């Protein structure tokens, strides 16, 4: 259980590391991996693996679109 949690959290960290520099595809990929790892819990509760596919696709799109929108917004000079 500890290894599974550590692996899921690692994917989350890599997802955030891709979001900060606004790397859309990388963020989408890490978000999908993060959801894929998390979704195995859904299978254990529902018994339907199709929910994993839907979660992975949705998470990839959900990371790609906002970052594409953020790229258009100039970063403030700090």
C-alpha positions, 0 to 999 in steps of 0.5 A: 500500500505504501508503494502504491501511494508513493507511486501515485504521489510521484505522478502528481508531483511530476504533473505539477512540475509540468504545469508550472512551466506550462508544458501542455502535453507533458502535463496531460501525460502525467495527469493521465498517469496520475488518474490511471494509478488512482483509478484502480481503486475505482475498479475495486469498488465498481468492477468496471474497467471502462471507468479507468479509460474515461478517467484517463482521457478526461484527465488528459484533456483537463490538463491540456486545455487549461494550460493551452489557455494559460500559454496565451496569458503573459507571465508577470515579470517578477 
